[in-house]
Amino acid sequence: MALEATDSNFDELVLKSDKPVIVDFWAEWCGPCRMVGPIVEEVGADYDGRVVVAKLDVDNNPAVTARYGIRNIPTILFFKDGNVADKQVGAVPKSMIVNKLEGLL
């Protein structure tokens, strides 16, 4: 199950994590986001205990959205040791997300 990242808990949840973190930047009204959401949840279940999976609603969390320059959604940022290690923009198959994630483990 993906955790809810917000402007107030982002640093603690994502940047201070001792595990790789995937953050799915999304919005309720975004059709492609609704396609990617279940895939992100599935990846979270597959890698439970090894990776932190979070979702951040861009409409409700403008500070983090602006900090990372998110202009298109869905955007998935891959963090390792508090830094952005990779990025995926747009709806993609699960295999592309898994390949990027495997590179961080």
Backbone atoms as SQL, in Angstrom:
CREATE TABLE atoms (id INTEGER PRIMARY KEY, chain TEXT, resi INTEGER, resn TEXT, atom TEXT, x REAL, y REAL, z REAL);
INSERT INTO atoms VALUES
  (1, 'A', 1, 'MET', 'N', 0.840, -1.192, 0.000),
  (2, 'A', 1, 'MET', 'CA', 0.000, 0.000, 0.000),
  (3, 'A', 1, 'MET', 'C', 0.883, 1.253, 0.000),
  (4, 'A', 2, 'ALA', 'N', 0.586, 2.146, -0.895),
  (5, 'A', 2, 'ALA', 'CA', 1.362, 3.376, -1.002),
  (6, 'A', 2, 'ALA', 'C', 1.021, 4.322, 0.146),
  (7, 'A', 3, 'LEU', 'N', 2.038, 4.991, 0.652),
  (8, 'A', 3, 'LEU', 'CA', 1.860, 5.985, 1.698),
  (9, 'A', 3, 'LEU', 'C', 1.492, 7.311, 1.063),
  (10, 'A', 4, 'GLU', 'N', 0.819, 8.164, 1.810),
  (11, 'A', 4, 'GLU', 'CA', 0.464, 9.480, 1.286),
  (12, 'A', 4, 'GLU', 'C', 1.543, 10.477, 1.660),
  (13, 'A', 5, 'ALA', 'N', 2.239, 10.977, 0.649),
  (14, 'A', 5, 'ALA', 'CA', 3.248, 12.013, 0.866),
  (15, 'A', 5, 'ALA', 'C', 2.568, 13.377, 0.760),
  (16, 'A', 6, 'THR', 'N', 2.991, 14.299, 1.614),
  (17, 'A', 6, 'THR', 'CA', 2.426, 15.653, 1.615),
  (18, 'A', 6, 'THR', 'C', 3.570, 16.666, 1.754),
  (19, 'A', 7, 'ASP', 'N', 3.221, 17.943, 1.594),
  (20, 'A', 7, 'ASP', 'CA', 4.221, 18.990, 1.805),
  (21, 'A', 7, 'ASP', 'C', 4.821, 18.885, 3.207),
  (22, 'A', 8, 'SER', 'N', 4.004, 18.501, 4.196),
  (23, 'A', 8, 'SER', 'CA', 4.481, 18.505, 5.583),
  (24, 'A', 8, 'SER', 'C', 5.280, 17.249, 5.968),
  (25, 'A', 9, 'ASN', 'N', 5.040, 16.104, 5.327),
  (26, 'A', 9, 'ASN', 'CA', 5.768, 14.893, 5.738),
  (27, 'A', 9, 'ASN', 'C', 6.783, 14.414, 4.709),
  (28, 'A', 10, 'PHE', 'N', 6.936, 15.133, 3.590),
  (29, 'A', 10, 'PHE', 'CA', 7.770, 14.659, 2.483),
  (30, 'A', 10, 'PHE', 'C', 9.216, 14.403, 2.894),
  (31, 'A', 11, 'ASP', 'N', 9.834, 15.370, 3.557),
  (32, 'A', 11, 'ASP', 'CA', 11.244, 15.214, 3.923),
  (33, 'A', 11, 'ASP', 'C', 11.459, 13.996, 4.807),
  (34, 'A', 12, 'GLU', 'N', 10.593, 13.832, 5.797),
  (35, 'A', 12, 'GLU', 'CA', 10.713, 12.699, 6.728),
  (36, 'A', 12, 'GLU', 'C', 10.469, 11.371, 6.005),
  (37, 'A', 13, 'LEU', 'N', 9.416, 11.317, 5.218),
  (38, 'A', 13, 'LEU', 'CA', 9.010, 10.080, 4.557),
  (39, 'A', 13, 'LEU', 'C', 9.950, 9.683, 3.418),
  (40, 'A', 14, 'VAL', 'N', 10.364, 10.652, 2.632),
  (41, 'A', 14, 'VAL', 'CA', 11.111, 10.356, 1.406),
  (42, 'A', 14, 'VAL', 'C', 12.609, 10.605, 1.563),
  (43, 'A', 15, 'LEU', 'N', 12.977, 11.812, 1.941),
  (44, 'A', 15, 'LEU', 'CA', 14.392, 12.180, 1.936),
  (45, 'A', 15, 'LEU', 'C', 15.200, 11.500, 3.033),
  (46, 'A', 16, 'LYS', 'N', 14.563, 11.174, 4.146),
  (47, 'A', 16, 'LYS', 'CA', 15.287, 10.543, 5.256),
  (48, 'A', 16, 'LYS', 'C', 15.149, 9.023, 5.276),
  (49, 'A', 17, 'SER', 'N', 14.521, 8.460, 4.260),
  (50, 'A', 17, 'SER', 'CA', 14.326, 7.009, 4.210),
  (51, 'A', 17, 'SER', 'C', 15.657, 6.294, 3.998),
  (52, 'A', 18, 'ASP', 'N', 15.815, 5.152, 4.669),
  (53, 'A', 18, 'ASP', 'CA', 17.019, 4.345, 4.476),
  (54, 'A', 18, 'ASP', 'C', 16.838, 3.341, 3.334),
  (55, 'A', 19, 'LYS', 'N', 15.664, 3.373, 2.694),
  (56, 'A', 19, 'LYS', 'CA', 15.375, 2.500, 1.558),
  (57, 'A', 19, 'LYS', 'C', 15.124, 3.369, 0.329),
  (58, 'A', 20, 'PRO', 'N', 15.249, 2.797, -0.867),
  (59, 'A', 20, 'PRO', 'CA', 14.845, 3.547, -2.063),
  (60, 'A', 20, 'PRO', 'C', 13.362, 3.917, -1.962),
  (61, 'A', 21, 'VAL', 'N', 12.988, 5.050, -2.535),
  (62, 'A', 21, 'VAL', 'CA', 11.614, 5.532, -2.481),
  (63, 'A', 21, 'VAL', 'C', 11.127, 5.871, -3.882),
  (64, 'A', 22, 'ILE', 'N', 9.909, 5.430, -4.181),
  (65, 'A', 22, 'ILE', 'CA', 9.232, 5.818, -5.419),
  (66, 'A', 22, 'ILE', 'C', 8.133, 6.783, -5.014),
  (67, 'A', 23, 'VAL', 'N', 8.085, 7.953, -5.649),
  (68, 'A', 23, 'VAL', 'CA', 7.006, 8.912, -5.386),
  (69, 'A', 23, 'VAL', 'C', 6.235, 9.127, -6.678),
  (70, 'A', 24, 'ASP', 'N', 4.957, 8.813, -6.625),
  (71, 'A', 24, 'ASP', 'CA', 4.051, 8.990, -7.759),
  (72, 'A', 24, 'ASP', 'C', 3.346, 10.335, -7.594),
  (73, 'A', 25, 'PHE', 'N', 3.692, 11.300, -8.444),
  (74, 'A', 25, 'PHE', 'CA', 3.029, 12.611, -8.449),
  (75, 'A', 25, 'PHE', 'C', 1.804, 12.486, -9.346),
  (76, 'A', 26, 'TRP', 'N', 0.618, 12.756, -8.798),
  (77, 'A', 26, 'TRP', 'CA', -0.626, 12.496, -9.508),
  (78, 'A', 26, 'TRP', 'C', -1.689, 13.517, -9.127),
  (79, 'A', 27, 'ALA', 'N', -2.848, 13.434, -9.784),
  (80, 'A', 27, 'ALA', 'CA', -4.016, 14.243, -9.429),
  (81, 'A', 27, 'ALA', 'C', -5.269, 13.432, -9.725),
  (82, 'A', 28, 'GLU', 'N', -6.310, 13.699, -8.974),
  (83, 'A', 28, 'GLU', 'CA', -7.584, 12.980, -9.100),
  (84, 'A', 28, 'GLU', 'C', -8.157, 13.068, -10.517),
  (85, 'A', 29, 'TRP', 'N', -8.032, 14.207, -11.159),
  (86, 'A', 29, 'TRP', 'CA', -8.647, 14.456, -12.466),
  (87, 'A', 29, 'TRP', 'C', -7.836, 13.907, -13.642),
  (88, 'A', 30, 'CYS', 'N', -6.668, 13.368, -13.377),
  (89, 'A', 30, 'CYS', 'CA', -5.723, 12.944, -14.422),
  (90, 'A', 30, 'CYS', 'C', -5.980, 11.491, -14.836),
  (91, 'A', 31, 'GLY', 'N', -6.442, 11.305, -16.086),
  (92, 'A', 31, 'GLY', 'CA', -6.722, 9.963, -16.591),
  (93, 'A', 31, 'GLY', 'C', -5.513, 9.038, -16.591),
  (94, 'A', 32, 'PRO', 'N', -4.380, 9.454, -17.168),
  (95, 'A', 32, 'PRO', 'CA', -3.195, 8.591, -17.150),
  (96, 'A', 32, 'PRO', 'C', -2.729, 8.261, -15.726),
  (97, 'A', 33, 'CYS', 'N', -2.957, 9.182, -14.786),
  (98, 'A', 33, 'CYS', 'CA', -2.589, 8.914, -13.385),
  (99, 'A', 33, 'CYS', 'C', -3.384, 7.736, -12.837),
  (100, 'A', 34, 'ARG', 'N', -4.640, 7.650, -13.234),
  (101, 'A', 34, 'ARG', 'CA', -5.482, 6.543, -12.767),
  (102, 'A', 34, 'ARG', 'C', -5.040, 5.210, -13.374),
  (103, 'A', 35, 'MET', 'N', -4.352, 5.269, -14.513),
  (104, 'A', 35, 'MET', 'CA', -3.808, 4.049, -15.110),
  (105, 'A', 35, 'MET', 'C', -2.528, 3.625, -14.386),
  (106, 'A', 36, 'VAL', 'N', -1.703, 4.594, -14.007),
  (107, 'A', 36, 'VAL', 'CA', -0.419, 4.303, -13.368),
  (108, 'A', 36, 'VAL', 'C', -0.592, 3.938, -11.890),
  (109, 'A', 37, 'GLY', 'N', -1.574, 4.533, -11.230),
  (110, 'A', 37, 'GLY', 'CA', -1.781, 4.315, -9.792),
  (111, 'A', 37, 'GLY', 'C', -1.776, 2.855, -9.365),
  (112, 'A', 38, 'PRO', 'N', -2.604, 2.009, -9.996),
  (113, 'A', 38, 'PRO', 'CA', -2.608, 0.593, -9.602),
  (114, 'A', 38, 'PRO', 'C', -1.280, -0.110, -9.852),
  (115, 'A', 39, 'ILE', 'N', -0.560, 0.314, -10.880),
  (116, 'A', 39, 'ILE', 'CA', 0.755, -0.283, -11.167),
  (117, 'A', 39, 'ILE', 'C', 1.727, 0.062, -10.039),
  (118, 'A', 40, 'VAL', 'N', 1.700, 1.319, -9.600),
  (119, 'A', 40, 'VAL', 'CA', 2.569, 1.750, -8.505),
  (120, 'A', 40, 'VAL', 'C', 2.235, 0.966, -7.231),
  (121, 'A', 41, 'GLU', 'N', 0.947, 0.784, -6.962),
  (122, 'A', 41, 'GLU', 'CA', 0.524, -0.008, -5.792),
  (123, 'A', 41, 'GLU', 'C', 1.046, -1.439, -5.899),
  (124, 'A', 42, 'GLU', 'N', 0.964, -2.018, -7.096),
  (125, 'A', 42, 'GLU', 'CA', 1.429, -3.383, -7.328),
  (126, 'A', 42, 'GLU', 'C', 2.931, -3.501, -7.091),
  (127, 'A', 43, 'VAL', 'N', 3.682, -2.543, -7.599),
  (128, 'A', 43, 'VAL', 'CA', 5.137, -2.536, -7.390),
  (129, 'A', 43, 'VAL', 'C', 5.435, -2.439, -5.895),
  (130, 'A', 44, 'GLY', 'N', 4.670, -1.610, -5.192),
  (131, 'A', 44, 'GLY', 'CA', 4.839, -1.492, -3.747),
  (132, 'A', 44, 'GLY', 'C', 4.640, -2.810, -3.037),
  (133, 'A', 45, 'ALA', 'N', 3.621, -3.562, -3.460),
  (134, 'A', 45, 'ALA', 'CA', 3.359, -4.874, -2.854),
  (135, 'A', 45, 'ALA', 'C', 4.473, -5.857, -3.198),
  (136, 'A', 46, 'ASP', 'N', 4.935, -5.826, -4.443),
  (137, 'A', 46, 'ASP', 'CA', 5.998, -6.742, -4.883),
  (138, 'A', 46, 'ASP', 'C', 7.302, -6.505, -4.126),
  (139, 'A', 47, 'TYR', 'N', 7.580, -5.244, -3.787),
  (140, 'A', 47, 'TYR', 'CA', 8.846, -4.882, -3.144),
  (141, 'A', 47, 'TYR', 'C', 8.654, -4.494, -1.681),
  (142, 'A', 48, 'ASP', 'N', 7.586, -4.958, -1.083),
  (143, 'A', 48, 'ASP', 'CA', 7.273, -4.624, 0.304),
  (144, 'A', 48, 'ASP', 'C', 8.465, -4.936, 1.218),
  (145, 'A', 49, 'GLY', 'N', 8.836, -3.947, 2.036),
  (146, 'A', 49, 'GLY', 'CA', 9.951, -4.134, 2.957),
  (147, 'A', 49, 'GLY', 'C', 11.292, -3.718, 2.369),
  (148, 'A', 50, 'ARG', 'N', 11.380, -3.626, 1.045),
  (149, 'A', 50, 'ARG', 'CA', 12.647, -3.249, 0.405),
  (150, 'A', 50, 'ARG', 'C', 12.606, -1.844, -0.177),
  (151, 'A', 51, 'VAL', 'N', 11.380, -1.343, -0.434),
  (152, 'A', 51, 'VAL', 'CA', 11.195, -0.045, -1.076),
  (153, 'A', 51, 'VAL', 'C', 10.020, 0.664, -0.413),
  (154, 'A', 52, 'VAL', 'N', 10.101, 1.981, -0.317),
  (155, 'A', 52, 'VAL', 'CA', 8.979, 2.789, 0.165),
  (156, 'A', 52, 'VAL', 'C', 8.269, 3.352, -1.063),
  (157, 'A', 53, 'VAL', 'N', 6.958, 3.196, -1.100),
  (158, 'A', 53, 'VAL', 'CA', 6.165, 3.721, -2.206),
  (159, 'A', 53, 'VAL', 'C', 5.222, 4.780, -1.656),
  (160, 'A', 54, 'ALA', 'N', 5.247, 5.950, -2.286),
  (161, 'A', 54, 'ALA', 'CA', 4.408, 7.062, -1.833),
  (162, 'A', 54, 'ALA', 'C', 3.710, 7.702, -3.021),
  (163, 'A', 55, 'LYS', 'N', 2.550, 8.291, -2.743),
  (164, 'A', 55, 'LYS', 'CA', 1.804, 9.040, -3.750),
  (165, 'A', 55, 'LYS', 'C', 1.636, 10.459, -3.234),
  (166, 'A', 56, 'LEU', 'N', 1.820, 11.437, -4.129),
  (167, 'A', 56, 'LEU', 'CA', 1.681, 12.832, -3.740),
  (168, 'A', 56, 'LEU', 'C', 0.704, 13.515, -4.698),
  (169, 'A', 57, 'ASP', 'N', -0.389, 14.011, -4.149),
  (170, 'A', 57, 'ASP', 'CA', -1.404, 14.721, -4.930),
  (171, 'A', 57, 'ASP', 'C', -0.884, 16.127, -5.215),
  (172, 'A', 58, 'VAL', 'N', -0.620, 16.419, -6.490),
  (173, 'A', 58, 'VAL', 'CA', -0.004, 17.701, -6.852),
  (174, 'A', 58, 'VAL', 'C', -0.912, 18.896, -6.556),
  (175, 'A', 59, 'ASP', 'N', -2.222, 18.694, -6.604),
  (176, 'A', 59, 'ASP', 'CA', -3.151, 19.795, -6.343),
  (177, 'A', 59, 'ASP', 'C', -3.130, 20.227, -4.883),
  (178, 'A', 60, 'ASN', 'N', -2.899, 19.293, -3.982),
  (179, 'A', 60, 'ASN', 'CA', -2.942, 19.581, -2.549),
  (180, 'A', 60, 'ASN', 'C', -1.567, 19.828, -1.932),
  (181, 'A', 61, 'ASN', 'N', -0.507, 19.657, -2.710),
  (182, 'A', 61, 'ASN', 'CA', 0.855, 19.778, -2.170),
  (183, 'A', 61, 'ASN', 'C', 1.739, 20.570, -3.133),
  (184, 'A', 62, 'PRO', 'N', 1.465, 21.875, -3.256),
  (185, 'A', 62, 'PRO', 'CA', 2.187, 22.683, -4.243),
  (186, 'A', 62, 'PRO', 'C', 3.663, 22.901, -3.926),
  (187, 'A', 63, 'ALA', 'N', 4.057, 22.867, -2.665),
  (188, 'A', 63, 'ALA', 'CA', 5.458, 23.154, -2.316),
  (189, 'A', 63, 'ALA', 'C', 6.395, 22.074, -2.862),
  (190, 'A', 64, 'VAL', 'N', 6.096, 20.815, -2.598),
  (191, 'A', 64, 'VAL', 'CA', 6.946, 19.721, -3.082),
  (192, 'A', 64, 'VAL', 'C', 6.865, 19.635, -4.607),
  (193, 'A', 65, 'THR', 'N', 5.674, 19.831, -5.137),
  (194, 'A', 65, 'THR', 'CA', 5.492, 19.793, -6.589),
  (195, 'A', 65, 'THR', 'C', 6.390, 20.833, -7.259),
  (196, 'A', 66, 'ALA', 'N', 6.433, 22.033, -6.721),
  (197, 'A', 66, 'ALA', 'CA', 7.269, 23.097, -7.276),
  (198, 'A', 66, 'ALA', 'C', 8.754, 22.813, -7.047),
  (199, 'A', 67, 'ARG', 'N', 9.102, 22.289, -5.857),
  (200, 'A', 67, 'ARG', 'CA', 10.510, 22.013, -5.534),
  (201, 'A', 67, 'ARG', 'C', 11.148, 21.086, -6.561),
  (202, 'A', 68, 'TYR', 'N', 10.377, 20.116, -7.040),
  (203, 'A', 68, 'TYR', 'CA', 10.911, 19.146, -7.994),
  (204, 'A', 68, 'TYR', 'C', 10.524, 19.456, -9.437),
  (205, 'A', 69, 'GLY', 'N', 9.925, 20.622, -9.661),
  (206, 'A', 69, 'GLY', 'CA', 9.634, 21.066, -11.021),
  (207, 'A', 69, 'GLY', 'C', 8.679, 20.164, -11.776),
  (208, 'A', 70, 'ILE', 'N', 7.718, 19.608, -11.073),
  (209, 'A', 70, 'ILE', 'CA', 6.752, 18.706, -11.708),
  (210, 'A', 70, 'ILE', 'C', 5.797, 19.532, -12.562),
  (211, 'A', 71, 'ARG', 'N', 5.838, 19.313, -13.871),
  (212, 'A', 71, 'ARG', 'CA', 4.973, 20.045, -14.796),
  (213, 'A', 71, 'ARG', 'C', 3.980, 19.127, -15.497),
  (214, 'A', 72, 'ASN', 'N', 4.326, 17.867, -15.622),
  (215, 'A', 72, 'ASN', 'CA', 3.454, 16.883, -16.268),
  (216, 'A', 72, 'ASN', 'C', 3.194, 15.743, -15.299),
  (217, 'A', 73, 'ILE', 'N', 1.976, 15.253, -15.320),
  (218, 'A', 73, 'ILE', 'CA', 1.648, 14.103, -14.482),
  (219, 'A', 73, 'ILE', 'C', 0.990, 13.039, -15.351),
  (220, 'A', 74, 'PRO', 'N', 1.129, 11.776, -14.987),
  (221, 'A', 74, 'PRO', 'CA', 1.892, 11.313, -13.836),
  (222, 'A', 74, 'PRO', 'C', 3.400, 11.440, -14.052),
  (223, 'A', 75, 'THR', 'N', 4.088, 11.768, -12.975),
  (224, 'A', 75, 'THR', 'CA', 5.544, 11.719, -12.925),
  (225, 'A', 75, 'THR', 'C', 5.920, 10.868, -11.729),
  (226, 'A', 76, 'ILE', 'N', 6.834, 9.945, -11.935),
  (227, 'A', 76, 'ILE', 'CA', 7.347, 9.124, -10.841),
  (228, 'A', 76, 'ILE', 'C', 8.810, 9.498, -10.648),
  (229, 'A', 77, 'LEU', 'N', 9.140, 9.907, -9.425),
  (230, 'A', 77, 'LEU', 'CA', 10.536, 10.164, -9.081),
  (231, 'A', 77, 'LEU', 'C', 11.045, 9.008, -8.235),
  (232, 'A', 78, 'PHE', 'N', 12.248, 8.585, -8.520),
  (233, 'A', 78, 'PHE', 'CA', 12.903, 7.498, -7.799),
  (234, 'A', 78, 'PHE', 'C', 14.002, 8.120, -6.944),
  (235, 'A', 79, 'PHE', 'N', 13.905, 7.958, -5.633),
  (236, 'A', 79, 'PHE', 'CA', 14.878, 8.544, -4.706),
  (237, 'A', 79, 'PHE', 'C', 15.760, 7.453, -4.105),
  (238, 'A', 80, 'LYS', 'N', 17.023, 7.800, -3.943),
  (239, 'A', 80, 'LYS', 'CA', 17.952, 6.940, -3.204),
  (240, 'A', 80, 'LYS', 'C', 18.839, 7.854, -2.379),
  (241, 'A', 81, 'ASP', 'N', 18.955, 7.563, -1.106),
  (242, 'A', 81, 'ASP', 'CA', 19.763, 8.359, -0.176),
  (243, 'A', 81, 'ASP', 'C', 19.366, 9.832, -0.197),
  (244, 'A', 82, 'GLY', 'N', 18.063, 10.095, -0.340),
  (245, 'A', 82, 'GLY', 'CA', 17.560, 11.463, -0.273),
  (246, 'A', 82, 'GLY', 'C', 17.695, 12.274, -1.546),
  (247, 'A', 83, 'ASN', 'N', 18.189, 11.652, -2.603),
  (248, 'A', 83, 'ASN', 'CA', 18.373, 12.354, -3.869),
  (249, 'A', 83, 'ASN', 'C', 17.570, 11.696, -4.986),
  (250, 'A', 84, 'VAL', 'N', 17.162, 12.501, -5.966),
  (251, 'A', 84, 'VAL', 'CA', 16.470, 11.946, -7.126),
  (252, 'A', 84, 'VAL', 'C', 17.488, 11.151, -7.941),
  (253, 'A', 85, 'ALA', 'N', 17.214, 9.865, -8.116),
  (254, 'A', 85, 'ALA', 'CA', 18.127, 8.991, -8.846),
  (255, 'A', 85, 'ALA', 'C', 17.615, 8.692, -10.252),
  (256, 'A', 86, 'ASP', 'N', 16.307, 8.821, -10.453),
  (257, 'A', 86, 'ASP', 'CA', 15.725, 8.552, -11.769),
  (258, 'A', 86, 'ASP', 'C', 14.347, 9.183, -11.818),
  (259, 'A', 87, 'LYS', 'N', 13.786, 9.226, -13.035),
  (260, 'A', 87, 'LYS', 'CA', 12.503, 9.902, -13.244),
  (261, 'A', 87, 'LYS', 'C', 11.769, 9.222, -14.383),
  (262, 'A', 88, 'GLN', 'N', 10.452, 9.136, -14.261),
  (263, 'A', 88, 'GLN', 'CA', 9.627, 8.604, -15.337),
  (264, 'A', 88, 'GLN', 'C', 8.408, 9.504, -15.489),
  (265, 'A', 89, 'VAL', 'N', 8.202, 10.043, -16.683),
  (266, 'A', 89, 'VAL', 'CA', 7.054, 10.912, -16.938),
  (267, 'A', 89, 'VAL', 'C', 6.095, 10.189, -17.871),
  (268, 'A', 90, 'GLY', 'N', 4.806, 10.229, -17.520),
  (269, 'A', 90, 'GLY', 'CA', 3.780, 9.622, -18.364),
  (270, 'A', 90, 'GLY', 'C', 3.425, 8.218, -17.931),
  (271, 'A', 91, 'ALA', 'N', 2.364, 7.720, -18.547),
  (272, 'A', 91, 'ALA', 'CA', 1.893, 6.366, -18.248),
  (273, 'A', 91, 'ALA', 'C', 2.808, 5.362, -18.951),
  (274, 'A', 92, 'VAL', 'N', 3.333, 4.428, -18.177),
  (275, 'A', 92, 'VAL', 'CA', 4.249, 3.418, -18.719),
  (276, 'A', 92, 'VAL', 'C', 3.880, 2.051, -18.151),
  (277, 'A', 93, 'PRO', 'N', 4.326, 0.977, -18.806),
  (278, 'A', 93, 'PRO', 'CA', 4.055, -0.356, -18.274),
  (279, 'A', 93, 'PRO', 'C', 4.862, -0.627, -16.994),
  (280, 'A', 94, 'LYS', 'N', 4.382, -1.570, -16.237),
  (281, 'A', 94, 'LYS', 'CA', 5.018, -1.939, -14.972),
  (282, 'A', 94, 'LYS', 'C', 6.503, -2.272, -15.169),
  (283, 'A', 95, 'SER', 'N', 6.831, -2.939, -16.263),
  (284, 'A', 95, 'SER', 'CA', 8.213, -3.368, -16.487),
  (285, 'A', 95, 'SER', 'C', 9.189, -2.193, -16.502),
  (286, 'A', 96, 'MET', 'N', 8.774, -1.052, -17.027),
  (287, 'A', 96, 'MET', 'CA', 9.667, 0.118, -17.056),
  (288, 'A', 96, 'MET', 'C', 9.927, 0.648, -15.657),
  (289, 'A', 97, 'ILE', 'N', 8.897, 0.642, -14.819),
  (290, 'A', 97, 'ILE', 'CA', 9.062, 1.105, -13.439),
  (291, 'A', 97, 'ILE', 'C', 9.964, 0.125, -12.676),
  (292, 'A', 98, 'VAL', 'N', 9.720, -1.162, -12.867),
  (293, 'A', 98, 'VAL', 'CA', 10.520, -2.188, -12.180),
  (294, 'A', 98, 'VAL', 'C', 11.984, -2.096, -12.609),
  (295, 'A', 99, 'ASN', 'N', 12.245, -1.900, -13.894),
  (296, 'A', 99, 'ASN', 'CA', 13.632, -1.800, -14.361),
  (297, 'A', 99, 'ASN', 'C', 14.367, -0.639, -13.700),
  (298, 'A', 100, 'LYS', 'N', 13.704, 0.507, -13.611),
  (299, 'A', 100, 'LYS', 'CA', 14.339, 1.668, -12.966),
  (300, 'A', 100, 'LYS', 'C', 14.562, 1.387, -11.479),
  (301, 'A', 101, 'LEU', 'N', 13.592, 0.756, -10.847),
  (302, 'A', 101, 'LEU', 'CA', 13.694, 0.433, -9.424),
  (303, 'A', 101, 'LEU', 'C', 14.814, -0.557, -9.154),
  (304, 'A', 102, 'GLU', 'N', 14.929, -1.568, -9.987),
  (305, 'A', 102, 'GLU', 'CA', 15.982, -2.570, -9.815),
  (306, 'A', 102, 'GLU', 'C', 17.362, -1.924, -9.840),
  (307, 'A', 103, 'GLY', 'N', 17.505, -0.863, -10.612),
  (308, 'A', 103, 'GLY', 'CA', 18.787, -0.162, -10.679),
  (309, 'A', 103, 'GLY', 'C', 19.158, 0.520, -9.373),
  (310, 'A', 104, 'LEU', 'N', 18.192, 0.710, -8.487),
  (311, 'A', 104, 'LEU', 'CA', 18.456, 1.369, -7.210),
  (312, 'A', 104, 'LEU', 'C', 18.701, 0.394, -6.069),
  (313, 'A', 105, 'LEU', 'N', 18.377, -0.864, -6.290),
  (314, 'A', 105, 'LEU', 'CA', 18.506, -1.852, -5.202),
  (315, 'A', 105, 'LEU', 'C', 19.888, -2.461, -5.141);
